[in-house]
Amino acid sequence: MDAVPTPADPRQLRRADFPHRLAIPTRWMDNDIYGHVNNVVYYSYFDTVINEYLIRAGGLDIARSEVIGITPETHCNFYASLTFPEVVEAALRVCRLGQRAVTYEIALFQAGNETPAAFGHFVHVFVERATMQPTVIPPAIRAALEKLHVPQ
């Protein structure tokens, strides 16, 4: 995969620019009174694709791992409404990988549409669970994150 760096307009990105994708069905409760998925739910989809990947590929045990990721920053641009019922494809990549933190980029795609319905970023700072003090990213998680890294 030859993913492109983040363009000035992220709507130019396509599914193929993201090394990991996850299908997420919308739920009836995701819709708001206006008949579309509420904007806060988009962040839930971001969180879902990230943590599914960290658990499956990086060995994260959300209940017992000594090192966990906390989220000091998120951002989302909304381009098209998602609704129930449909399946959203959440696409994930890493744009910045430091010693203690990672910045993910996520795009949400509707079935049959190559233009993202939403695009954003999500930052994890890794901390010791017991002290909540920043620490280095564990080797297994780092190895998983490196597979998603797209140089900027």
Sequence and secondary structure as in RCSB ss.txt:
>XXXX:A:sequence
MDAVPTPADPRQLRRADFPHRLAIPTRWMDNDIYGHVNNVVYYSYFDTVINEYLIRAGGLDIARSEVIGITPETH
CNFYASLTFPEVVEAALRVCRLGQRAVTYEIALFQAGNETPAAFGHFVHVFVERATMQPTVIPPAIRAALEKLHV
PQ
>XXXX:A:secstr
       SSGGG  GGG SEEEEEE  GGGB TTSSB HHHHHHHHHHHHHHHHHHHH   TTT SEEEEEEEEE
EEE S   SS EEEEEEEEEEE SSEEEEEEEEEETT  S SEEEEEEEEEEETTT  B    HHHHHHHHTTB 
  
